[in-house]
Amino acid sequence: MVFRGSMMELLGFGGSQVLRLAGNLVLSRLLFPEAFGLSAIVSVFLTGLQLLSDVGLEPSVVQNERGADRRFLDTVWTFQIVRGIALAVMAVALAFPAAALYREPQLAPLMAVAALSPLLAGFNSTAIYVLRRDVRLGPLVALEVAARASGLAVMIAWAWWRPSVWALVGGGLVDAVVSLVLSHRLPAAGRDRIGWDADAARAVVRFGKWIFLSSGVFFFGRQGDRLLLGQFLGMRILGIYNIALFLSDAVGMAINRVTHGVFFPVFSRAARDGPERLRDVYYAARLRTDLLAVPALGGLCVLGDDVVRLLYDARYAEAGWILQALCLRVAMSCVLDPCETCLFALGHTRYGFLSNVAMTAWIWIAIPVGWWLAGLEGLVLATSLSGVPILATLWPAFRRLGLLRLEREAIAVLGFAAGAGLGALVQLGLEALRG
């Protein structure tokens, strides 16, 4: 199940990322760095609102014994709709303050229109959660690729016809509309209705309380770099930084998808059999990521500058060294995200909250200090090391539960080093060809 689910998740994510990369390359030639910076700020605010209101609806369906029960699902759908409406209202309310904060008048109408995306998502079918619960990922792969392709087609056509940041916002809305329509055509889709079951509601709230706290803190930690960078350096550099972030996160997002979409339900089942069984399942699942994803990040850490020069024009050249630095953060997340998910499967959701508190403290202290000491280089270095406080929080808990094997963790370190070594050899070959 782990292998089949992982392959389906990676297939879907791979198809989606190929589309994203192709679209990003085309759009980077049709638009300007400032457009990507403005879009990044809109995305940060919408993501922040979503995380600050996250009560773990999908994990509740996956983890709860009643997750396939219609009354439970109707209660979850009701939660979801109310949350979507609230998110849209809050996004509109924040539009003008955000524009004033960043001294960018365009942000106000952009955020107001983009607020339709969470509103539409609130009406998505709960079939998405049921298929996640059953690790039946094929239909979800098809939905994601279709929605992403539709959105990108609109972005590219719009940017070609009339280049502006509105192309990015308009494409995002089309993505949301297609996702909504197709979600109600999924094979597991029952007829979602507004409904309320008091026991189900209590179960969702009880399970989601730490997720709610953790997600809110996670936003300020994970998105803090872009919030601060927009203040320190403006939209152009933020747009360039966002390109580097997009490239570095491609591998990390794939692992995150597999971790939450496949590992979590598998870990949840293994947790019922005891710590020994869970530890074996955990490291068996981790082996594939340690041997594939982490070495790829090591190679990208060395070749980042060459990759950016190959894919983008001279306006985005600064993204090269930023990409190299950010690969370290993503490599650590490939190791630590499954660790947090394993603790989550055991019901220890508070560790996710504590690790996000540690990361947020690091970001909001280290980034200003890094900027004060070394400018943009110091800021990026502080961001790249943001996994250190997460490791210091999760590993002691993992060890106390008898799950940590340091000798096994060494595989990830060796994999990153091997990837970096291979990247260095490739780089020498490229320099020889240029010479």
N, C-alpha and C positions, 0 to 999 in steps of 0.2 A: 504493500500500500504506500509506503514512504517513497519508494522508487517511482512507482507509476504516478503518484500525486505530484512528486517533485518535477518529473518530466513534463507533465501537463502544465504545471505552474510556470516552469521555465519557458515552455513553448509559447504560452500566452504572453508572458512578460517579454520574451525575446521578440515576438512579432510586434508587440506594442512599442518596444524600444527601437526596433528598426524603423518603424514609422516615425517615431519621435525624432530620431537622429536625422532621417532623410528630410523631414519637415523643418527641423532646426537648421540644417545646412542651407536649405532653400530660403527660409525666412531670414537668415542672417545676411543674405545677399540682397534681399528685397527691402529689409528694414534697417534700422540704425541701432547702435548699442543702447541709446537712451530708451528705446521702445521696450527692450528686454528688461531694463531697470525698472520702468514704470509697471510693467506686467509682474515683475517679481514682488514689488511692494503690494500690489493688489492681491497676489497669491498669498503673501505672508499674512495679511490681515484676515483673509477668508479662512486660511488654514488655522490661524490662531483662534478664530471664533469657533471653528469646528472642534478643535482640541480642547478649548476651554469649556465646551459643553458635552464632551464625550463621556457617556455613561456605560460604554462597552456593550452596545446592543448586539453586535455580531458575536463577540465572545460569549455573551450570555446564552445565545441560542446554541452555540457550539458546545458549551460546557454543561448546560443544565439538562437534567434528565427529561424535562418536559419540552425540550427545544423543538420537537417536531409536532407538539400539540397545537391545534388550531387556536384555542383560546389564548395560549401563551403567545403565539405569533401575532394575533390581533392586538394584544396588549403592546407588544414590541412595535408594531406598525403605528399604533397611536402615539407612542413615545416619539417615534421617528418623525411623524408629520408635525407634531407640536415643536419639536426641535428645529426642523427645517424652516418653519415660519418664523420662529424666534431668531434664527441665524440671519435670515434675510432682513428682518427689521433692524437688527443690531448693525449689520453691514451698512445699511443706508444711513443709520444714525452716525456712524463713524466716518462717513465719506468726507464731509467737510473738515472735521478735525484732522484727519490724515493729510488732506491736501494742504492745510495750514502748517502742520508739523514739518512736512518735507518741502514746503514752499513750491509745490507743483499743483497749480489749479486744475490740471487735467485729471488728477487723481479722483476728484469728487464724482464726476459723472461716470468715470470708469468703474469705481467701486459700486456705485448705485446700480448700474446695469449688471455687473458681475454678481450682485446679490441674488439674482434669479437662479444661479446654479445651485446653491444649497436648498433653495425653496423647491426646485424640481426634484432634487435628490431625496427630499423628505418623503416623496410619494413612490419611490422605488419599491418593487415587490420584495417581500421577505423571502421569496424563493432563493435570492442570492445567499442569504444566511443558511438556509436549509441545505443547499448544495455544498456550501463550505463545511457544514457539519458532517455531511456524508462523504466528504472528499471526492465529490463528483464535479470535477473542475472543467471538463470539456465545454459545456454550455457557457460557463463564465468566461472562458478563453475567447469563444466566438463573440460574445457580447462586448468584451473589452476591445477587441481588435476592430470590430465594426464601428463602435462609438468613436474610437481614436481616429480611425481612417476618415470618418465623416467630418469630425472636427478639424483635422489637418487640411482636408480638401478645401474647406471653407476659408481657413486661415490663409492658405497659399493663394487662392483665387482673389480674396479680398486684398491681400498685400500687393499682389500684382496689379490689380485694378486701381487701388487707392492706398498707397503705403502709409500706414499709421498703426499705432498701438491698438486701435479698435479691431484690427484683424485678429489679434490674439484673443481678445475678450469675446468677440463674436464666435470664433471657432470653439471656444470653451463652452459657450451656451449650446451650440449644436451638439457637442459631445454629451452634455447633460440631458438634452432632449432625447437623443437616440438611446442612451442608457436607460432612461425611464420607460420608453416604449418597449424596448426589447426585454427588460426585466420582467414584464408582465406576460411575456411569451415563453419564458423558461419552462422546461419540463416539470419542475417541481412546484410551479406557481399554482397555489390555491387562490381562492378569491379573498383577497385581503379586505377586511372590514374594520371600521372604527369599533373598538371593543375594549373592555377593561376587566381584568381578573385581578383581584386584590392580592392573592398569593403570588401570582406571576409578577405583578408590579413590585412587590416587596423583594422577591428573588432578584429581579433586575437591579434594583437600587442597592441591595445588600452586596451583590457581586461587583457592581460597578462603582462603588464609592471610592475605592483606591484608584481605579482606572480614571475616574473623574479628576481626582487630585493629581495623579501622575501625568495625565495628558495635558493638563493646564500648565504644569511646571515644565513638561517636555517642550511645549511651544516656545517658552522663553529661552530654553537652552538650545533647542535645535534651530530656531529661526532668529535667535538673538544676533548672530553674525550679520545677517542681512539687514536687520533693523538698525544696527549700529553703523554698518558700512554705508547705508544710504544717508545717514546723518553726517558721517565723517567725510565722505568722498563724492557724494552725488550720484546721479542716475547712470552716467556713462560707465564709471568704474564698477558700479553695482551690476550693470548689464554684462560686463566682461566677466566679473566674478561668477555671475549666474551661469554663464557658458561653461566655466571650469567646474562648477558644482554639478551641472547637468551631466558632464562626461564622467566625473569621478563617482557620482551616485548611481550610475547605470548598473555597476556590479553590486553595490550595496543594496540597492532597491530590489534586485533579483533575489538576493539572499533573504531580505526582509519579507518578500512575498512568499517564498518557500517556508520560511520560519513560521509566519502567522497563518498561512493558508494550509500547510501540510503538517509541519512539525507539531504545532499546538494541539490539534485533535489527536495525533498519534501519541504525544507525550501525555496527554490527559488520560488516555486509555492505559498507558504503561504505568502511570502514577498509582492506579488502583491496585497494581500488583506489588508495590513496594519499592523502596529506594534502589535496591540492587538491579532490579529489572529496568527501572527508569534510567539509571546510569548507563547501562549497556545500550539501551535504545538511543539515548542522547548522543553518545560518542559514535555510534554507528551512523546516525544521521549526520553528525558533524563532519565525518570523514570526507564526504564528497565535497563539501564546501571548502574544507581546509586544503584539499588537493587540487581544486579547480579555481575557485574564486580568489582565494588569498594570493596564490602565485600570479594570477592575472593582474591583481592590484600592484604587486611588486614590480612587474614589468612596466605597467603604466606609470608607476612612480618615477622610473628612469626615462621613459620615452614620451612623457607628457608634452614636452615642448615640441617634439617632432610631430606628434599627433595633431596638435593645434595648428601648426604650420601647414600640415597636409590638408586639413579639413576646412580651415577658415582663412579669410583674407587678413591683411595686415592690421585692420582695425581691432582685431581680437587677439593680437600676438601676446599681450600680457597674460592671457588666460593660461599659457603654457606652464609657467613656473608655479602658478597658483594650483593648477591641476596636480602637479607633482606633489606638492605639500599636502593637499587634501586627501590623497590616496591613503595616507597613514591613518587618518580618522576613519575612513571607510573600512580599511582592513580590520581595525579594532572593533568596529560595529559588527563585522561578519562573525567575529568570535563571541562578542558579548550579547548580541540580540538573541541567539538561541539559548544562552545561559539565563537571561531574564525570562524568556518564554517557558523554560523548564521550571523555574521557580513559580511562575504564574500557573502552570498546570498542577502544581502541588497546592495551590490556593494561597501562596505567599505573594499576593499582589502588592503588598506594601513595599517590597524591594524595588519594584519599578518606580514607585513614587520617590523613594529615597535616592535612587541612582539619578533620577532626573533633577532632584534638588541639588545634588552634588555637581551635575553637569551645568546646570543653570548658574550656580554660584561661580563656577569656573569661567563660563563665557562672559558674564557681566563684570567680572573682576579682571580676568586675564586679557580680554580684548582691549579695553581702554588702556591698561598698563602696556600691552604690546604696542599699541598705537603711539603711546607717549614715548616709548623707548626706541622704536624702530620703524614707525610709520606703517605702511601697508604690509611690509614683510613681517613685522611683529604681530600685526593683527591676524594674518593668515597662519602664522606659526601657532599662535594661541588657539585658533580654531582647530588646527590639525591635531593638537594634543588633547582635545576635549574628551577623548575616550578614557584618559587616565583616571579621573575621579569616578567614572562608572565602574571601571575594573576594581578600584579600591573599595567600592560599595558591594558589588555582587559576589566577587570571589570569596571573601570571608564567609558570607552566608552559604554559598555553595559548598564550601569546605566543611562547615559545621553540620550540614545535612549529609555528609559522607558522599557527595557527588563529584567533587573536584579531583581530577587526576593531572597533576602538573606535567608528568612525563608525556601524557597524551596532548596537552596543550602546546608542547614544544613543536608538534607537527606544523601548526599554523605559523610559528615564527620561522621555521626552516623553509616552509613553502613560500613565504614572502621574500626571504633572502634568495631562494632559488629563482623566483620570478625576476627579482631585481638583477641577479647575475645574468640571466638570459637576456633581459632587456639591455644590459650594458654591452653584451656581445652583439646584439642587433644594432645598437647605436654605433659601435665601432665599424661594423660593416657598412652602415649608411654613410659614415664619414669618409670611409675609404672610397666609396662610389662617387661621392661628391668631389673628393680630391682628385 
